[in-house]
Amino acid sequence: MAKRKKKQDRRQIDEIRKSSRTAISSLISSLGGNNSLETIMAKDLWKSQICVPFPCFALEYLFDNVGLVLGKVLHIYGPPKSSKSGLCFEIARWFIDFCGGVASIIEHESKISAEWVASTVGWDNFVNDTVGIIHANSVDDWQKKLKTVIALMKEQMVGKTKADKGIGMDFPFLAVIDSVLGKPANEVLNKYKKEGAMDRMFPIEALMLNNFLKALPGDIANWPFLVILVSHLKVHKNNGVTEYHVPGGYALFFHESFELRVRKAEDIRTAKFEGNKLELIMMNNAYGSSKRRIFTEVLWATEDKENPVTGAPYRQRTVWNWNKSTTLLLLGKPKDDPKIKEARKLIGLADAGRGRCYAPGLGVDKKEPVTYQKMGAIIHKNKEYLNELRRLFGIKQSKIFVPGIDFNKQLEEARLVSVNEIYKALSADEEGNNGEHPEEESDNE
């Protein structure tokens, strides 16, 4: 008798579920209209992310996604001389080379190097006006200029009026603030000009950042934009304990989607090139795993090619050694991530010493080991193993941005949300009971 009553109760609950799901799907459709970009079913949140692809698996592991998700805020911070600006220029290169995008660097420190920018984003990209440099003189100034840049880019994409359709939302846009507190607020500057001395800045600028950053995420949501905020990490000892502090208050951390800390591990100096070995730590990831870390290298050297701007017979070349990062990750210690050992076993990856390794599973014999960099390139080209790594580490697979296709259309295709689909799912529920709870199934047994 009790079992029969339980089955009746379950059937009644299932009927209520179907009615309630029909109600919410109709409500979502009504709120969103025909082009629901801001109103979606919860199950489709993961499908509403479009990303710019990463150049290596190590970055996929770090961000827990196949690319850098658009419409978000990335916060990069670290001590001075840790290549934070250089990393921003490298990300600009991804936008330009991988997706036909453009970038705007709002320079707020008065020490940007044209050679550093050009050699990182690529000399052709630099001279072809795909990167804009905007100088800002205060916190107030960069906030106004960022707001203006975002508004103008939207206007360029969709037009001012219905008659003016714009050039289309078919390319991504990167905006970088380097750095958020590189200079004081106008209020502090005016006091300095008037009295010749600085006063406390923190309460003023922290409040300005807090108010501005409350509006920023909503301003770029559902647009093919990414904003990078760069700030400085202050490290000092207090009674033998290392303390870390980022000026600007808590707002920087509250409104970010990704929080990336950069640390210079060591200098690199050889007869052919110089560089920095860096540690990148994902301190907070709103869309995936946090506390993941990788090591990489940024290297620069002089090459005998004409500088297209100055006409000099040589110029700087800068390279981020991402392929090596993947190999270093997979050769790392299992305590860093227990799945690393399993990832090595899949291809028999092993260190051969002297910066070389082998992997019989990828056709690299122990007798003929290759450099870490070449192994990383082999891994990146081997789609079968790459997908196995993504499965093993649970890497999110957001849709890759496709240049030349409207961003709104890409969102819709990625999300696949429509009332017809929802009703189809409800019809499938009616044919087979898919609504049982796990505990209910165990009771039946």
Secondary structure, DSSP 4 states (H G I P E B T S, - for coil): -HHHHHHHHHHHHHHHHHHHHHHHHHHHHHHHTTS-SS---GGGGGGG-EEEEPSSHHHHHHHTBSEEESSEEEEEEESTTS-HHHHHHHHHHHHHHHH--EEEEEE-SS---HHHHHHHH-HHHHHTT-EEEEE-SSHHHHHHHHHHHHHHHHHHHH-SSSS---S-S-S-EEEEEE-TTSS--HHHHHHHHHHSS----HHHHHHHHHHHHHHHHHHHTTSSEEEEEEEEPEEEEETTEEEEE-TT-THHHHS-SEEEEEEEEEEEE-SS-EEEEEEEEEEEETTS--SEEEEEEEEEEEESS--TTT--S-EEEEEE-HHHHHHHHHTS-TTT-THHHHHHHHHT-EEEETTEEEBGGGTB-TTS-EEHHHHHHHHHH-HHHHHHHHHHHT-B-PEEP-TTS-HHHHHHHHH---HHHHHHHHHHHHHS-----HHHHHHH-
